[in-house]
């Protein structure tokens, strides 16, 4: 197990069972800790005929797919973070947004390490940029409302002679 870089007994037995299922070996586990399990290896030869019987050994090679099912595939749709500010500016220009807004977006997310809420890394910066654009529209409409509004409801001409 040490030479195979297998660290635990369950992993070792799972690998043997997988080899048995793919018909590379015949694995007969012994559930007695004092008696060893039996492993029968087939003879592999370069021919196109596949081994058919469960207990049959032959000189033909077993054909199995060479795909590692445990390996995690890299997400090909995942977009990398922008390499430069120009990449962001081009994206904003294609969406018909001003260059200033693209600079604001790039500087903001560069300063916080391209993360959201402090610890969640951004995986798709295009989606983040589009949500930035939607929020920018909201801020524009809200800022015009607050500038004309008098929150304290005071008048310009006060009579200090009146008691409160």
N, C-alpha and C positions, 0 to 999 in steps of 0.2 A: 504494500500500500504506500509506503514511503517513497519508493522509486517512481510510482505512478502519480505522485503528488495528490493522493487522496487522503483526506484528513480524518474521515470518520467511517465507522463500520456500515451505517445505513447507506452512505454514498457508494461504498465499495459494492455492496449487495445490489443496489439499484443499477449500477453500471453492468454488473454481471447479468442481471435480469434483462437489461436492454440488449446486450449482446446475444442472449438466448432468444429473445423475441425476434431479433433480426436474423437469426439462424447462422450466426458466426460460430457459436459454441453451443454445446448441450450442457446446461447447468442443472445439476441435481442437488439442491441445497439440503444440508443435514441440519436439522433443528437441535441437534445434540452438540453442546459446546465442546465435548471431549472427542467428537468424531468429526473429521473434516468433510467438507462438501466435495462432490465429485464434479469435475469439469471435463468434458470431452471436446477436443478441438477437431474440427473438420480439416481435411486436406484441401487447400486452395490451389487451383490451377487456372491458367488463363484460357478459359473456354466459354462459350456463350450459353451452355445449358445450365439451368439452375437446379439446386438441390430441392427435391420435392418432398421426400419422406422426413418425418420428425426424427427418427432414430437412424436414418440412413446416412452413411458417410460416403462421399464420392470425391472425385478429383476435380469437380467443377466449382466455379466461384459463385457465391451467392451475390445476386445483384440487388443492391440497396441504394437508395438515394444518398448523395454525399452532401446533404444539407444539415447544418448544425441547427437543430430546433431550439436549443437553449440560448443561442447567441441573440442578443438584442440588436435588431437592425437600426441603423441610423435613420432618423426621420428625414426623408428627402424633401419633404414639403416645408421643413422648418427653415425660416429665414434667419440668416446671421444678422448680428447687429450692424448698423451702418459703419463702413470703414472710414468715412470722412464726412465733413459737413456738406460737401458738394452733393453727395448721394441723397441726403435729406432735402437739400434745396431743389434738386431735380424732381424728387417725388412731389414736393409741395407745388412746384411749377406745373407739373402734369395735372395736378388736381385744381389748377387755377387759383392758387392761394399766394399771397404776397411773400416775398423773400424774407421779410422781417419776421413773419410768423414761423417760417421754417427755422430761422436762426434761434428764435425763442425756444422752440421745441427741442432743437439739438443741444443748446446750452443747458436747458433745464435738466434733461435726462442724462446728459454727460456729467453734470454736477452731482447727481444722486446715484451714479453708478449703474444706470440703465436698469433700475429696479422700481417696483411699485409697492407702496406701503412699507418701504424700508427693507424688506427681505425677499420679496418675490421677484425673481429675475424676469425681465421681459423676453419672451420667446418670439414674438411677432411684432416687430417695430412698426410695420405698415399699419396694422390694426390699431396700435397705440397712437400713431400719427392721425389716423382718421377719427378716433375718438377725441383727440386734441382739437381737431377742426370743428367737431360738433359742439364741444364745450366752449370753444372760442365764439361761436355764434351765440350761445346762451349768454356769455359774459357781455357781449356787445349790446344785446337787447336789455339786459338788466342794468347796465351802467347808465343808459340814457334815462331809465325810470328813476333811479336814485339821485341823479344830479338835479332834477327839477322838483324833487320832493323835499319838503321841510319837515324833518323828523321830529323836531322839538315843538313845532307849531307856535313859533314866536312871531311877534310883529316887530317892525323896524322902529316904530314910534312907541316908546314906553312912557307911562305916567308913573313916576316913582313916588308921587304923592298919594297914590292909592295904597291902602293896606293889603297885605297878602291874604 
